[in-house]
Amino acid sequence: METMHYLPDQLFPNLDKFPGLKELSVRINGTQDVLSVLPGEFPNLHHMEKLIIQTSTESDLSKLVNILSNFASLKILNLRNQQFPDKETSEKFAQALGSLRNLEELHLPTGDGIHQVAKLIVQRCLQLPCLRVLVFAETLDDDSVLEIAKGATSGGFQNLESLDLTLNHKITEEGYRNFFQALDNLPNLQNLDISRHIPECIQVQASTVKALGQCVSRLPSLTRLGMLSWLLDEEDMNVINDVKERHPQSKRLTVHWRWVVPFSPVIQK
């Protein structure tokens, strides 16, 4: 069941009338806090496999966090763009993630609370054996992104196919370099995205590009590398192209590092 774009005040309080509900997608632009009107029986919808919540309001997410572990059948959870401002709610959210053992696709929320518990979230994600898609944007720093690499190297994320780490502007060049040097043991990873916003573009040293190249070489299934707003010179591209030529997916591997814009960008140092 896909939620409708009208009468949400009538629909949400009656969701418990659909005990076999498997999919719920909530996309609302407005002032209403939809989570505040969820029925008390909502946690009993144990067949839920797909849950997407995208609202423009500051919803009280604590209610959702408190019942999240009830959805043991959940395969897709998308809370991207939802803000978790406080640490307490974010810690509860992280703990609940560990119980979603069937989860295949996870789009994490943002906010300062998520940033504070990012390493804990990574540790809980390592307990999800079916995870294929992980979107962890905007909230990672040097320590937490390294936790992902360490977890993978230790045997976690074995089924991961897509790792989206876009817009993590708290990660420094050193943080990226350490991440590249540590990341290994992801046999099924096809997509790795480390893109940034244009104002947050990053110019890296040759040692970082070398570490990236070595990292790509250790990802045998990789077919897409997204690194928009990385300022690469000719020597950098030579390193990356050399890696591409020797890669198992050489005919399919693409590197996206240039924005497509209808004008010539001017970058001021």
Residue, then its C-alpha position, 0 to 999 in steps of 0.5 A: m500500500e502506498t499512502m495518498h497525497y490527500l487526507p493524511d489526517q484520516l489515513f494515518p490514524n487508521l493504519d491499524k485497519f490494514p494488518g497485512l500492510k507491507e509497504l508504507s511510503v509517507r511523503i508530505n510537505g506541510t505542517q502536520d506531524v504525521l507521526s503524532v497521529l499514528p495509531g497505538e496498534f501501529p507497532n503490530l503491523h509485523h508484515m511491514e517490509k518497506l517503510i519510507i518517511q520523508t516529511s518537511t516538518e520537525s516530527d517527533l521521531s522518538k515514537l517511531v524509534n520506540i517501535l522500530s524493533n517491532f518490524a522484524s520483517l522490514k527490508i527497506l527503511n528510508l529516513r533520509n532527510q529526517q533530522f535527529p537532533d538529540k543524542e538520546t533518540s539517536e542512540k535508541f535508533a541505533q540500538a533498534l537497527g540491530s534487531l532488523r535482521n532482514l534489512e536489505e536497504l537502509h537510508l539513514p537520517t541526518g542531524d547532530g544526534i546521528h553524527q554523535v552516535a555514528k560509530l554506534i550505528v555502524q556497529r549495529c549495521l554490521q549485525l545486518p547480514c542481508l544489507r545490500v544498500l547503505v546510505f550514510a550521508e552528511t553525518l560522518d567524520d574521520d572516526s566514523v567513516l573509518e569504522i565502516a572500513k574496519g567493519a568491512t575488513s573484519g568480515g562485515f557488510q559481505n552482501l553490500e552492493s552500494l555504499d553512499l557516503t555523499l555530502n559528508h563534509k566533516i571528513t577531512e583529506e586525512g580521514y578519506r586517506n585512512f578510509f581508503q587504506a583500510l577499506d577491504n573485503l567487500p566482494n559484492l560492492q558495485n557502487l561507492d559514492i564519496s561526492r561532495h557539494i561544490p562549495e565543499c570541494i576537496q583538493v587532495q594530495a597524491s598520497t590520497v589518490k594513490a590510496l584511493g587507487q589501491c582501494v578500488s583495486r581491492l573492490p573486484s565488483l566495483t562498476r561505479l565510483g562517484m567523487l563529484s567535487w574532488l579536484l583532480d589534476e592530470e596526474d591524479m587521473n592518470v593514476i585512476n585510469d591506470v587502476k581502471e585498466r587493470h581492474p576486473q570490471s575495466k570495461r564497466l567501471t566508470v568514475h564520476w568526478r565532473w559536474v555537468v553544468p551549462f557554464s564553465p565553473v570558476i573555482q577560487k582558492 
